[in-house]
Amino acid sequence: MALNQKNLEEFKDMKIGPKYKIARRLGAPIFEKTQTQKYALNLSKKERSGKVPMRPKSNFGMQLLEKQKARYTYLIPEKQFAKYVKEVLEKKDAHGRARLFARLENRLDNVVFRAGFRPTRTASRQAVSHGHILVNGKKVTIPSYSVKVNDIVKVRPQSSASPMFTDLIERTKTYTPPQWLKCDFEKMEATVTGVPDVSQTDTLFDLNAVLEYYSR
């Protein structure tokens, strides 16, 4: 399938390097493959050997670290991430943290991941870029596309037999999607029923620090 230039750029940006090394440098298991016992054991060995990088002590260093954690979590290039934050800061209200979290969570690739359609954000981005996902019945191939309340995100019927989705029912037997998504795994579709709530989510990064970093 041919991808337009914007899709190619987003698809290319997901190649971010060795994930174990990045997660160790940031001090958080921000990738799905680092949220395992294998990673925990590997990190423990590194800590005992003194090979884990020291955490920054300055406010600027901590803010930069939190920004990088958030950006890598959602696999977003710096230019696009900065645009999201600046749009939030322009509102100049007390809801910046909530607005930024909702903006990140509402990305189509993240919604596909949160709905359980694919096991990782990287795989979800591939599914969107390759045309396997519909929004309100129309194919959308832009991972950064922002979904809205009442939107229906669905695996394209022609793609339901693809190897990437054949195990979906089995994978989601014990999976609970976030409250703002209503999922029908048999139909391979999810309805956006509300706004992502940062207060109900355990994150590996501090969005207040992210906003402070870009407010300098």
Secondary structure, DSSP 8 states (H G I E B T S, - for coil): ----HHHHHHHHHT--S-HHHHHHHHTS--SGGGSSHHHHHHHHHHHHHT-S-----SHHHHHHHHHHHHHHHTT--HHHHHHHHHHHHTT-STTHHHHHHHHHHTBHHHHHHHTTSSSSHHHHHHHHHTT-EEETTEE---TT-B--TT-EEEE-GGGTTSTTTTTHHHHTTT----TTEEEETTTTEEEE-S---GGGS--SS-HHHHHHHHT-
